[in-house]
Amino acid sequence: MKMKGDLAELKVAADIRSRGHQIALPYGEDWLFDLVVMRHGALERVQVKHGRSDGRTLEVRALTVTITAGKVQARRKYTATDIDWLAVWDSTTDQCAYVPARELGSGMCCITLRLEPARNGQRRGVRMLQDYLEF
């Protein structure tokens, strides 16, 4: 699991850097975000997640879990107080998506990005992956 997360951080960092933004790495494991990005003259906190789409949807965990001695000690949902962006690298499509933290509201367990429209035609509340590829 750690290896997937590390690779996702590298992929997102490379994507952000290729867009011309500067990146700093927080020291240690106690931060609620993985990257600090200098974008348009301001520092922004980015939490990175690894995801694997199934061709239709990409489920992104929007929380952090603290594990001590093999047992879950705490769960914390990300909000705009903690981060500015929730970035996910989809290992299936090799794409990075960026969800503004304001869309997380008071905290969500997960967020679903769709690669194709819903089969039932639903549009309201549907997040299309293509709408989150810009940073």
Protein Blocks (a to p, Z undefined) as FASTA:
>chain_A
ZZmmmmmmmmmmmmmmmnopacdddedjkbcbfbdcdeehiacdddddddddehjaccdd
fbdcddeehiafbdcdddfklpmbdcdddfklopacdddfklnmnopfbdcddfbdcfkl
paghpacfklmmpZZ
